[in-house]
């Protein structure tokens, strides 16, 4: 299986359980790997056979910017569901980094894999 990736996708969203977090947008950083067979696109040089990462990126950014979840667990599961259901990919790995969530840590977040690799 080939892997198409989006790295360092920064999106501002309302996320968190604390009162102060419900009043500001915070930036999360997403790294997304998606399983996809690129051979048909490579053989034809035709975008209709490719996973259009611009379309994927736009969809995820639009969704995350408009979301208002309390937990990153909920947000990352919803992102995975969108990718698997709307883009016909068999497998996805997502890293969600909520930088600054812990004062002594540079990075904090979740990594999930969903689907069949």
C-alpha positions as CSV (number, residue, x, y, z in Angstrom):
1,X,0.0,0.0,0.0
2,X,1.2,3.5,-0.9
3,X,0.9,6.3,1.6
4,X,-0.1,9.9,0.9
5,X,0.6,12.3,3.7
6,X,-0.2,15.8,4.9
7,X,2.4,17.0,7.5
8,X,2.2,19.9,9.8
9,X,-1.4,20.9,8.9
10,X,-2.1,23.8,11.3
11,X,-5.7,24.6,12.1
12,X,-7.3,27.0,14.7
13,X,-10.3,25.5,16.5
14,X,-12.3,25.7,19.7
15,X,-11.1,22.7,21.7
16,X,-10.7,22.0,25.4
17,X,-12.5,21.4,28.7
18,X,-11.5,24.5,30.7
19,X,-13.5,27.7,30.7
20,X,-10.7,29.7,29.2
21,X,-10.4,27.2,26.4
22,X,-14.0,27.7,25.5
23,X,-13.4,31.4,24.8
24,X,-10.4,31.2,22.4
25,X,-9.3,29.3,19.4
26,X,-6.2,27.1,19.8
27,X,-4.0,25.8,17.0
28,X,-3.7,22.1,16.6
29,X,-1.2,20.5,14.3
30,X,-2.2,17.4,12.2
31,X,0.0,14.9,10.5
32,X,-2.1,12.6,8.4
33,X,-1.0,9.4,6.5
34,X,-3.5,7.8,4.2
35,X,-3.2,4.4,2.5
36,X,-3.9,4.7,-1.2
37,X,-2.9,2.8,-4.4
38,X,-1.2,5.4,-6.6
39,X,-0.5,3.1,-9.5
40,X,-3.6,4.0,-11.6
41,X,-2.8,7.7,-11.2
42,X,0.9,7.1,-12.1
43,X,0.0,5.0,-15.1
44,X,-2.4,7.6,-16.5
45,X,-1.1,10.9,-15.2
46,X,-4.8,11.7,-14.5
47,X,-5.9,13.4,-11.3
48,X,-9.2,11.6,-11.4
49,X,-7.3,8.4,-10.3
50,X,-5.4,10.2,-7.5
51,X,-6.2,11.1,-4.0
52,X,-6.4,14.8,-4.3
53,X,-4.6,16.0,-1.2
54,X,-5.7,19.6,-1.7
55,X,-9.4,18.5,-1.5
56,X,-8.6,16.3,1.6
57,X,-6.8,19.2,3.2
58,X,-9.6,21.7,2.5
59,X,-12.2,19.3,3.9
60,X,-10.3,18.6,7.1
61,X,-9.5,22.3,7.7
62,X,-13.1,23.4,7.1
63,X,-14.3,20.7,9.5
64,X,-11.8,21.4,12.3
65,X,-12.2,25.2,12.1
66,X,-16.0,24.9,12.5
67,X,-15.8,22.2,15.3
68,X,-16.3,22.9,19.0
69,X,-15.4,19.7,20.7
70,X,-14.2,19.4,24.3
71,X,-11.9,16.5,23.8
72,X,-9.1,15.9,21.3
73,X,-10.2,12.2,21.4
74,X,-13.6,13.2,19.8
75,X,-12.0,15.5,17.3
76,X,-9.4,13.0,16.0
77,X,-12.1,10.2,15.7
78,X,-14.3,12.5,13.7
79,X,-11.4,13.4,11.4
80,X,-10.6,9.7,10.8
81,X,-14.3,8.9,10.0
82,X,-14.4,11.7,7.4
83,X,-11.3,10.5,5.7
84,X,-12.3,6.8,5.7
85,X,-15.9,7.5,4.6
86,X,-15.6,10.4,2.2
87,X,-12.3,9.6,0.4
88,X,-12.5,5.8,0.0
89,X,-9.2,5.2,1.7
90,X,-8.7,1.8,3.4
91,X,-6.4,3.1,6.2
92,X,-5.4,6.3,8.0
93,X,-2.9,7.3,10.6
94,X,-3.4,10.7,12.3
95,X,-1.3,12.5,14.8
96,X,-3.0,15.4,16.5
97,X,-0.7,17.7,18.4
98,X,-2.2,20.2,20.8
99,X,1.0,22.2,21.4
100,X,1.1,24.1,24.7
101,X,-1.6,22.0,26.4
102,X,1.0,21.1,29.1
103,X,3.3,23.9,30.2
104,X,6.4,21.7,30.6
105,X,5.9,19.8,27.4
106,X,6.6,21.0,23.9
107,X,4.1,18.6,22.3
108,X,1.1,16.7,23.6
109,X,-1.6,14.8,21.7
110,X,-2.8,11.5,20.2
111,X,-1.9,9.2,17.4
112,X,-4.5,6.8,16.0
113,X,-4.7,4.3,13.2
114,X,-8.0,3.3,11.7
115,X,-9.0,1.0,8.9
116,X,-7.1,-1.9,7.3
117,X,-3.5,-1.4,6.3
